Each structure stands twice: as structure tokens, then as C-alpha cells.
Amino acid sequence: MNMSKVVAVDEKFCFPEETHLTVRKTSVFFPGDGFIVYDPNGEVLFRFDSYGPDSKPKDELVLMDASGKCLLTLLRKKPSLHQRWEGYMGEKAEHPDPIFSVCRSSIIRRSSLVVEVYGDPDEEYQIEGSFPQRCCAIYKTYMAKSSRDPVAEIKRKLDPSTNVMLGKDVFLLVLKPGFDSALAMGLVLILDQMYGDDADDREADETGHT
């Protein structure tokens, strides 16, 4: 697959070859409170802290780099039958126009989401699979050709020393060459809020509202 570079946040987050990031659901003050993302060298690439024990879905998320700089602000739009989110570059106060949106598809099966990148009518993605099981994929869609290419994947991680599957709090974000890893991690944060680890019950409750 020869996919052109997708730069949503910063070119430095686009890797020239397939890259496996390790995502760890962690905490600053409370268990399961946030995420830390490590690059293949074990260096922190991104982090997200929610600073609180409340496990209910949140309406605003901030993806930061290792130093704590805001890269993306993610806002849940209300009311929204399709659970719509919008992503803003950096601090929303400084960049009031969203750069992408995510919403549940009303056409494809209920587990699918559509990601629309503003400013480019040809740049659209689909997310399919089960985030609670850490088994889903992000596809770039080509409406004119009725085709699509995989650009990222979320999957369980094996312990390299024992070859044993790790728990769902540690998983892989696999990126195809050129796909913006900050955008991909922003989508992971949204998936976590929409589906969490109890998505089967939540999806069943919401099926009639899609």
C-alpha cells in the first residue's frame, strides 16, 4: 500500500515505516485514570490525564505530548444522536475551528464510526471492530473507487519474554507509514469514552438511537 502522508497535528508524529506504539492505561492519582503512549524505543510520546476517580464519560479530552503540551482538544457534541465528537488543534481557545469529527455511522453496522477530516472532502476514515476487546482497525476510504486501505490498528500485546497475552490495560497502536500518530491516539481516546470496557452493555442500550 502506497499511502500518502496524513498530517493532522504535526509531521513529526508521522513515521516513515510501520510503527508499533505501546499504549498503557494508567493513572496519575486514580486507577485507570489516563493513558501513556510509548514509542518503539520506550520513550513517552503522548499522554492523557483525566485527574479524577469519576469513570463516567467525559465531554472534553486533551491529548498531550511528553512535556505536557496540548496537541489535541476533543469535545463531545451535545445533543447528538450519533455520539459526535470534534477534534481541535491544540487549545480550543487558540484554534476555534475543528479539524476533524467522529460520529457513529447510521449506514454501516453499529460498531462502525466515521472520521471526517475538515478541509479535504476526500479524506475520510472508518473505524471498525471492538475497542473493549482491543481489536479494531482504522481504514482510509476512497468513495470514488469504493475501496479502502488500513492505516492503523488497535490490538492486544504479547509479552515478548513469555509470549503471553497482556491485559487490556496495555495494548498496541499499529500505524501504517505516514499516518499521523497523534490523530490515531486522539481517536483511541474517543473510542475509550464512547465504548470503554463495558461497551457491550452500552452499545445494546444505544442501538435504538443510532
C-alpha positions in Angstrom: 0.0 0.0 0.0 1.4 3.4 -1.0 -0.5 5.8 1.2 0.3 9.5 1.1 1.4 11.1 4.3 -1.5 12.1 6.6 -0.5 15.1 8.8 -3.3 16.2 11.1 -1.3 17.5 14.1 2.4 17.6 13.2 4.7 15.9 10.6 7.0 14.7 13.4 4.3 12.3 14.5 4.2 10.6 11.1 6.6 7.7 10.9 8.2 6.6 7.6 7.7 2.9 8.3 5.1 0.8 10.1 5.4 1.6 13.8 4.1 -0.2 16.9 3.3 2.1 19.8 2.6 0.7 23.2 -0.5 2.3 24.9 -0.8 1.8 28.7 -3.9 2.7 30.6 -2.5 4.2 33.7 -3.1 6.7 36.4 -1.8 9.9 37.9 -3.9 9.8 41.0 -6.6 7.1 40.5 -6.5 3.6 38.8 -7.5 3.7 35.1 -7.3 7.4 35.1 -5.4 8.1 31.9 -3.1 6.9 29.1 0.6 6.9 28.4 1.9 6.1 24.9 5.4 4.8 24.3 7.3 4.8 21.1 9.3 1.7 19.9 12.3 2.9 21.9 10.4 3.1 25.2 10.2 6.9 25.2 7.0 8.6 26.2 5.3 10.0 23.0 1.8 11.0 24.3 -0.2 11.2 27.5 -3.7 11.8 28.7 -4.6 12.5 32.3 -8.2 12.9 33.5 -7.4 13.8 37.1 -10.3 12.2 38.9 -12.0 9.0 40.1 -15.2 9.6 38.1 -15.4 6.9 35.4 -18.4 8.4 33.7 -18.0 9.5 30.1 -16.3 13.0 29.8 -17.2 15.8 27.4 -13.7 17.2 26.9 -10.4 15.4 26.5 -6.8 16.8 26.0 -4.1 14.8 24.3 -0.6 16.0 25.3 2.9 15.3 24.3 5.5 14.0 26.7 6.2 17.5 28.1 2.5 18.2 28.8 1.9 20.5 25.7 -1.7 20.2 24.4 -1.8 18.7 21.0 -5.5 18.0 20.5 -8.6 19.0 22.3 -11.5 16.6 21.8 -15.1 17.7 22.6 -18.3 15.7 22.7 -21.1 17.5 20.8 -24.4 17.6 22.6 -27.1 16.7 21.9 -26.1 14.1 19.3 -27.9 11.0 18.3 -24.7 9.6 16.7 -22.4 10.5 19.6 -20.5 13.1 17.6 -17.0 14.3 18.7 -14.9 17.1 17.2 -11.1 17.5 17.4 -9.3 20.8 17.6 -5.7 21.6 17.1 -4.0 22.4 20.5 -6.1 24.6 22.8 -9.6 25.2 21.5 -9.5 28.8 22.7 -6.5 29.4 20.3 -7.9 27.3 17.4 -11.7 27.6 17.5 -12.3 25.6 14.2 -12.4 21.8 14.4 -10.0 19.9 12.2 -12.0 16.6 12.3 -15.1 14.9 13.5 -16.0 11.4 14.6 -19.6 10.0 14.7 -21.3 6.7 14.7 -22.4 5.6 11.2 -26.1 5.4 10.6 -25.5 3.3 7.4 -22.8 0.7 8.4 -23.3 -1.7 11.3 -23.5 -0.1 14.7 -19.9 -0.8 15.7 -18.6 1.4 12.9 -17.6 5.1 13.2 -16.9 7.6 10.5 -14.0 10.1 10.8 -14.3 13.2 8.6 -11.2 15.5 8.2 -12.4 19.0 7.5 -10.9 20.9 4.6 -10.4 17.8 2.5 -13.6 16.2 1.2 -11.6 13.1 0.1 -10.1 12.4 3.5 -12.5 10.2 5.4 -11.9 7.1 7.6 -13.9 4.3 9.1 -13.2 2.6 12.4 -14.5 -0.9 12.8 -14.1 -3.7 15.4 -14.3 -3.9 19.2 -12.3 -1.4 21.2 -13.2 -3.1 24.6 -11.5 -6.3 23.2 -8.6 -4.1 21.8 -9.4 -5.4 18.3 -10.3 -2.8 15.8 -8.9 -1.1 12.7 -9.0 2.4 11.1 -9.4 2.5 7.3 -8.9 5.3 4.9 -11.9 5.2 2.5 -11.9 6.1 -1.2 -15.5 6.9 -2.1 -14.8 7.3 -5.8 -13.2 3.9 -6.0 -15.4 2.2 -3.4 -12.3 0.9 -1.7 -10.3 1.4 1.5 -6.9 0.9 2.9 -6.0 0.1 6.6 -4.0 3.0 8.2 -3.9 1.9 11.9 -4.9 -1.0 14.1 -5.5 -1.5 17.8 -4.7 -4.9 19.1 -3.7 -6.8 22.2 0.0 -7.0 23.1 2.1 -10.1 23.8 4.7 -10.2 26.5 7.9 -10.7 24.4 9.6 -12.7 27.1 6.8 -15.2 27.8 4.6 -14.8 24.7 1.6 -14.4 27.0 -1.2 -12.0 26.1 -1.1 -9.0 28.3 -4.2 -7.5 29.9 -6.4 -5.0 28.1 -4.8 -2.1 30.0 -1.7 -2.5 27.8 -2.2 -2.7 24.0 -0.6 -1.8 20.7 -1.5 1.0 18.3 -0.1 -0.1 15.0 0.5 2.7 12.4 1.0 2.3 8.7 3.7 4.5 7.2 2.8 8.2 7.1 -0.3 8.1 9.3 -0.3 10.8 12.0 0.1 9.0 15.3 -1.4 12.0 17.2 -4.6 11.7 15.2 -4.6 8.0 15.8 -4.2 8.4 19.6 -6.9 11.1 19.6 -9.2 8.5 18.0 -8.2 6.0 20.8 -9.3 8.5 23.5 -12.6 9.0 21.8 -13.1 5.2 21.4 -12.4 4.8 25.1 -15.1 7.4 26.0 -17.6 6.0 23.6 -17.1 2.3 24.4 -14.9 2.0 27.4 -14.5 -1.6 28.7 -18.3 -2.1 29.1 -19.2 -1.4 25.5 -21.3 -4.5 25.0 -23.9 -3.2 27.5 -23.5 0.4 26.3 -23.9 -0.5 22.7 -27.0 -2.5 23.4 -28.5 0.5 25.2 -27.8 2.8 22.4 -28.6 0.7 19.3 -32.0 2.2 19.0 -30.5 5.7 19.0 -28.2 5.3 16.1 
